[in-house]
Amino acid sequence: MAIRRILIANRGEIAVRIIRTCRALHIETVLAVSEEDRDSEPARLADRTVCIGPARASGSYLNAAAIVQAALGTQVDAVHPGYGFLSERPALAQLCEAHGLVFIGPTAAQLEAVSDKVRARDAAQRAAIPVAAGATVATLDEATVAARAIGTPLLVKAVGGGGGRGMKRVNRLEELPAAMELAAAEAQAGFGDPRVFLERLIPRARHVEVQVFGDGTGNVVHMGERDCSVQRRYQKLLEESPAQGLSDDCRRGLHEAAVRFSQGLGYRGAGTVEFLVDQSDAFFFLEMNARIQVEHPVTEAVTGLDLIAEQIAVASGAGLSFAQSDIHFQGHAIECRVNAEDPANDFAPSPGVASTVIWPGGEGIRVDTHIASGSRVPPFYDSLLGKVIAYGSDRNTALERLRSAIAAVRIVGVQTNLSFHALLLADPEFHAGSVDTNFVERLLERGRKFAEVRSG
């Protein structure tokens, strides 16, 4: 079917990103906004806005019934959920399907299959994809027995979790009871599901993910991989494509495993299959994010594709506009997430009014953002202000462009993590590509020691 009008059930930079592609495709946009976001930059760019509830996300962006009511009331053809909020929850997809609306994403059944991480692990094993040793547990006694068998360090992880919430590290068995309690509480608060499972922690692992696209009929292609190892408390801070230092066999194995996993689901739309890669280049399935990712611009940079346009095409029934052989990878791209956080105060959120905002430009630089001078940064949502993406013919060129771009950003009125990115981009270990998921801890420790030496 032809999609002529889309309701965007999201906010911030991803809403702006979707609006821009819709404009290029001559598709009308209706933006669902909370009361807080009525005067936001996305609201000014959309063809129309409709308020779906109060500032707090629980009454607006997480209210599937309100979103579908708004979609029906504005006579849209489709709903785009963006990322976060309801993008991976089957409830919104189910309601859209029940009311004849196109959901720009996987089917409700596919979302159900991958949103439960235990079910997703089982599906990976059926597809002959390695997973880290783990166990589903219902009680502390069961967890204790399983933890002894798995060994420490290990992770307690939310079955329905994501984004690092409901995830606790256990270094010694004595820490297990507290970790179980905290992880279950976070999982209940964040996802309405207190179930947890245990998984072996892989030391010095890299977090590498593969972008996939499926047409819903079993045809699945990959668009290369991204390294997302630069993260703090399991929250990604920088992503790049292609991943550095992978052997050809490992890279090919990751691509093939991601496609095989997605084919087993008959997957439809954009998705990302995530893996941990150990120091010997062995990889282990982690999860699938069944949506567009925050870091999708680095994939767009190295492939030349518009992933939002492809999402809309697949949802309309047009299928994929390319085959695997049509995808060609060129150059290198790196993305920094600029957040309203105070690095000097343990990265605490910093809401307020951004009185002055200056973003960089220049060759190979792209900025995806939703704030400008005078924009309010509310306390109710994710702290992401924008993403600075640098592209070059090789990694060194991309890095130099990114360093200059980050240095040119100026944001006054709220604290940001720009100083962290400056530290990161000047670090020799990062330049060498020797990163893993514990890299940020080492970087911050080096930064503290350097500050102590200077102050002494």
C-alpha positions in Angstrom: 0.0 0.0 0.0 1.1 3.6 -0.6 2.0 5.4 2.7 1.0 9.0 2.4 0.8 10.1 6.1 2.8 8.8 9.1 2.3 9.4 12.8 5.7 9.6 14.5 5.3 8.1 18.0 8.5 9.6 19.4 10.5 12.7 20.2 13.9 14.3 20.0 16.5 13.8 17.3 14.9 10.6 15.9 11.7 12.4 15.3 13.6 15.1 13.4 15.4 12.4 11.4 12.2 10.6 10.4 10.5 13.9 9.4 13.4 14.8 7.1 13.2 11.5 5.2 9.4 11.8 5.0 9.8 15.2 3.5 12.1 13.8 0.9 9.6 11.1 0.1 6.7 13.6 0.0 5.0 11.9 3.0 3.0 14.0 5.5 4.0 13.8 9.1 1.9 13.9 12.2 4.0 14.2 15.4 2.6 12.7 18.7 3.8 15.1 21.4 3.6 15.2 25.2 2.5 18.5 26.8 6.2 19.2 27.5 7.1 18.9 23.8 4.5 21.1 22.2 7.0 23.8 21.3 10.0 21.5 20.5 12.0 21.6 17.3 10.4 18.4 16.0 6.9 19.9 16.6 7.9 22.9 14.5 9.1 20.7 11.7 6.2 18.3 11.5 3.2 19.0 9.2 0.9 18.6 12.2 1.2 17.8 15.9 -1.2 16.0 18.3 -0.9 16.0 22.0 -1.1 12.5 23.5 -0.7 13.2 27.2 1.3 14.8 30.0 5.1 15.3 30.2 5.9 12.1 31.9 6.4 9.3 29.3 4.2 6.9 31.2 1.2 9.0 30.3 2.2 9.9 26.8 5.0 8.2 24.8 4.5 4.9 26.7 0.7 5.0 26.3 -0.1 2.8 23.3 -3.8 3.4 23.4 -3.3 7.2 23.2 -0.9 6.8 20.3 -3.3 4.6 18.3 -6.2 6.9 19.1 -4.2 9.9 17.8 -3.2 7.9 14.7 -6.9 7.1 13.9 -8.0 10.6 14.7 -5.5 12.1 12.2 -6.2 9.4 9.6 -2.6 8.4 9.1 -1.6 5.3 7.1 1.2 4.2 9.4 2.9 4.6 12.7 6.7 5.0 13.1 7.9 4.2 16.7 11.5 5.4 16.3 13.7 3.9 19.0 13.1 3.5 22.8 9.7 4.0 24.3 7.2 1.5 22.6 9.4 0.7 19.6 10.1 -2.9 20.8 7.0 -3.6 22.8 4.5 -5.8 21.1 1.5 -3.9 22.5 1.8 -1.0 20.1 2.3 -3.2 17.1 -0.7 -5.3 18.1 -2.9 -2.3 18.5 -1.8 -1.0 15.1 -2.5 -4.3 13.4 -5.9 -4.6 15.1 -6.9 -1.1 13.8 -5.6 -1.5 10.3 -2.6 0.8 10.7 0.8 -0.1 9.3 3.4 -0.5 12.0 6.8 0.6 10.6 8.8 -2.2 12.2 8.6 -6.0 12.9 5.4 -7.8 13.5 4.0 -8.1 17.0 4.9 -11.8 17.0 8.6 -11.0 16.0 8.8 -8.4 18.7 7.5 -10.9 21.2 10.1 -13.4 20.2 13.1 -11.1 20.7 11.9 -8.8 23.5 12.2 -11.8 25.8 16.0 -12.3 26.0 15.7 -16.0 27.1 13.6 -16.8 24.1 16.0 -14.9 21.9 18.9 -16.9 23.3 17.0 -20.1 22.6 16.3 -19.0 19.0 20.1 -18.2 18.6 21.0 -21.7 19.8 18.5 -23.3 17.4 20.2 -21.3 14.6 23.6 -22.7 15.7 24.8 -19.4 17.0 27.0 -19.5 20.1 25.7 -18.0 23.3 27.5 -17.4 26.6 26.8 -19.9 29.4 23.7 -18.9 31.2 20.6 -20.0 33.1 17.0 -19.0 33.7 16.3 -18.7 37.4 13.2 -18.0 39.4 14.5 -18.0 43.0 17.7 -17.1 44.8 18.4 -20.8 45.6 18.2 -21.6 41.9 20.4 -18.7 41.1 23.0 -19.7 43.6 23.2 -23.3 42.2 23.4 -21.9 38.6 26.0 -19.3 39.6 28.3 -21.9 41.0 28.1 -23.8 37.7 28.6 -20.8 35.5 31.3 -19.2 37.6 32.1 -15.6 38.4 32.2 -12.9 37.2 28.7 -13.1 35.8 25.8 -10.8 35.0 22.2 -10.8 36.4 20.1 -9.6 33.5 16.5 -8.6 33.0 14.6 -11.0 30.7 12.7 -8.2 29.2 15.4 -5.5 29.6 17.5 -3.3 27.5 19.7 -0.2 27.5 21.7 -1.5 30.5 18.7 -1.4 32.9 18.1 -4.4 35.0 21.7 -5.6 34.6 24.1 -6.1 37.5 27.6 -7.5 37.7 28.4 -10.2 40.2 32.2 -10.6 41.0 31.7 -12.9 44.0 28.9 -15.3 45.0 28.3 -13.2 48.1 27.1 -10.3 45.9 24.4 -12.4 44.2 21.5 -11.8 46.5 21.8 -8.0 46.3 22.3 -8.1 42.6 19.3 -10.3 42.1 17.1 -8.0 44.1 18.3 -4.8 42.4 18.1 -6.2 38.9 14.5 -7.5 39.5 13.4 -4.2 40.9 14.9 -2.3 38.0 13.3 -4.7 35.5 9.9 -4.4 37.2 10.1 -0.6 37.2 11.5 -0.2 33.7 9.7 -3.0 31.8 6.9 -4.3 34.0 8.6 -7.7 34.2 10.8 -8.7 37.2 12.2 -11.9 35.7 16.0 -12.2 35.5 18.5 -14.7 34.2 22.2 -15.3 34.6 24.9 -15.1 32.0 28.6 -15.5 32.1 30.5 -12.3 31.8 33.1 -12.4 29.1 36.2 -10.4 30.2 37.7 -7.7 27.9 34.9 -8.4 25.3 34.0 -6.1 22.5 30.4 -5.2 21.7 29.9 -5.6 18.0 26.5 -5.4 16.3 25.3 -6.2 12.8 22.7 -4.1 11.0 20.1 -6.3 9.2 17.1 -5.7 7.0 14.4 -8.2 6.2 11.3 -8.0 3.9 9.2 -10.4 6.0 9.4 -13.2 3.5 12.7 -14.7 4.6 14.8 -12.3 2.5 17.4 -10.8 4.8 20.5 -8.7 4.1 23.2 -7.2 6.3 24.6 -3.8 6.1 27.9 -4.4 7.9 28.9 -4.1 11.6 29.3 -1.4 14.1 31.6 -1.4 17.2 29.8 -0.1 20.2 32.3 -1.0 22.9 32.8 2.5 24.2 30.1 2.5 26.8 29.5 3.4 30.4 27.2 1.4 32.6 26.2 -0.5 29.5 25.1 2.8 27.8 26.7 3.4 24.4 28.7 6.7 24.0 30.5 6.2 20.7 30.0 3.9 17.7 31.9 3.3 14.6 31.8 1.3 11.4 33.5 -0.8 10.3 34.8 -2.4 13.5 38.5 -2.3 13.9 40.8 -5.4 14.4 38.4 -8.2 13.5 39.7 -11.1 11.5 38.1 -11.7 8.2 36.7 -15.0 9.5 35.2 -13.3 12.5 33.6 -10.5 10.5 32.1 -12.9 8.0 30.9 -15.1 10.8 29.1 -12.2 12.5 27.4 -11.2 9.3 26.3 -14.7 8.5 25.1 -15.4 12.1 23.0 -12.1 12.1 21.4 -13.0 8.8 20.7 -16.6 9.8 19.1 -15.5 13.1 16.9 -13.0 11.3 15.9 -15.4 8.6 14.7 -17.8 11.3 12.2 -15.2 12.5 11.1 -14.3 8.9 12.1 -10.8 10.1 10.6 -7.7 8.7 12.2 -4.2 8.7 15.3 -2.9 10.4 17.0 -4.8 13.2 20.3 -5.1 14.9 21.8 -8.4 16.1 24.3 -7.8 18.9 27.3 -9.9 19.9 30.1 -10.0 22.3 33.5 -10.8 20.8 36.3 -12.1 23.0 40.0 -11.6 22.7 40.4 -14.7 20.5 37.7 -13.4 18.0 35.1 -15.9 19.3 31.7 -14.3 19.3 28.5 -14.9 21.3 25.0 -13.8 20.6 23.8 -11.1 23.0 20.4 -9.9 21.8 18.4 -8.4 18.9 17.2 -4.8 18.9 14.1 -5.0 16.7 14.1 -1.3 15.6 16.2 1.5 14.1 19.2 2.1 16.3 20.5 5.4 17.7 23.8 4.7 15.8 22.3 4.0 12.4 24.0 7.1 10.8 27.4 5.4 10.8 25.9 2.6 8.7 24.3 5.1 6.4 27.6 6.9 6.0 29.5 3.8 4.9 26.7 2.3 2.7 25.1 5.5 1.3 21.7 4.1 2.2 18.8 5.9 4.0 17.6 3.3 6.5 14.5 5.3 7.5 13.4 5.3 3.8 14.1 1.5 3.6 11.9 1.0 6.8 9.0 2.8 5.1 9.5 0.9 1.8 9.4 -2.5 3.6 6.4 -1.5 5.7 4.5 -0.4 2.6 5.1 -3.9 1.1 7.5 -2.7 -1.6 10.2 -5.0 -0.2 13.9 -4.3 -0.1 15.2 -2.0 -2.8 18.5 -3.8 -3.0 20.2 -7.3 -2.8 23.2 -8.1 -0.7 25.4 -7.8 -3.7 24.2 -4.2 -4.2 25.6 -3.0 -0.8 29.1 -1.6 -1.0 31.0 -0.5 2.0 33.3 2.6 1.6 35.3 4.6 4.1 34.9 4.8 7.9 32.4 6.6 10.1 32.4 7.4 13.9 29.5 8.9 16.0 29.7 10.6 19.3 26.5 10.9 21.4 26.3 14.4 23.0 24.3 14.2 26.2 23.1 16.7 28.8 25.2 15.1 31.5 27.8 16.4 33.9 31.0 14.3 33.7 32.3 16.0 36.9 29.3 14.8 38.8 29.3 11.1 37.9 27.5 12.0 34.6 24.4 13.1 36.3 21.6 14.4 34.0 21.6 18.2 33.5 18.2 19.5 32.4 17.6 23.2 31.8 17.6 25.6 29.0 20.3 25.5 26.4 20.7 29.2 25.9 23.4 28.9 23.2 23.8 26.0 20.9 26.4 25.9 18.1 26.9 22.7 16.1 29.8 22.0 13.7 29.8 21.6 10.0 32.4 20.9 7.3 33.4 18.1 5.0 32.4 14.7 6.2 30.4 16.0 9.2 26.8 15.2 9.9 24.8 16.4 13.0 21.5 14.8 14.0 19.9 16.9 16.7 16.6 18.4 18.0 18.0 21.4 20.0 19.0 24.9 19.0 19.7 28.1 21.0 16.8 28.5 23.5 15.7 24.9 23.5 14.5 23.5 26.8 16.1 20.2 27.9 13.4 18.6 30.1 14.1 16.3 33.0 11.6 13.6 31.9 13.4 11.9 29.0 16.7 10.6 27.8 19.6 13.1 28.0 20.6 12.8 24.3 21.0 16.3 22.7 22.4 15.2 19.4 24.9 13.1 17.5 28.0 14.3 15.8 29.0 11.9 13.0 32.3 12.1 11.1 33.0 10.2 7.8 36.3 9.8 6.0 38.1 7.6 3.5 39.8 5.9 6.4 39.6 5.8 10.3 42.3 8.4 10.8 40.6 10.9 8.6 37.3 10.3 10.3 38.9 10.7 13.7 40.6 14.0 12.8 37.4 15.4 11.5 35.5 14.2 14.6 38.1 15.8 17.0 37.8 19.1 15.2 34.0 18.9 15.1 33.6 18.1 18.8 36.0 21.0 19.7 33.7 23.3 17.7 30.5 22.4 19.5 29.3 25.0 22.0 26.4 24.4 24.3 25.7 26.9 27.1 23.0 26.5 29.8 23.3 22.8 30.5 26.3 20.6 31.3 27.3 18.2 28.5 29.7 15.2 28.1 31.7 17.1 25.5 34.8 17.1 27.8 34.6 13.4 28.0 34.5 13.0 24.2 37.6 15.3 24.0 39.4 13.1 26.4 38.3 10.0 24.5 39.3 11.2 21.1 42.8 12.2 22.3 43.4 8.8 24.0 46.2 6.6 22.5 44.4 3.4 23.3 41.3 4.5 21.5 43.3 5.6 18.5 44.9 2.2 18.4 41.4 0.6 18.2 42.2 -1.4 21.4 38.8 -0.9 23.0 36.5 -3.2 24.9 33.4 -2.8 27.1 35.7 -1.8 30.1 37.6 0.8 28.1 35.7 3.8 29.5 36.6 2.8 33.1 40.3 2.7 32.2 39.9 6.0 30.3 38.3 7.8 33.2 40.9 6.5 35.6 43.7 7.8 33.3 41.8 11.2 33.2 41.6 11.3 37.0 45.3 10.6 37.4 46.2 13.2 34.8 44.1 15.8 36.6 45.7 14.9 39.9 49.2 15.3 38.4 48.3 18.7 36.9 46.7 20.0 40.1 49.7 18.7 42.1 
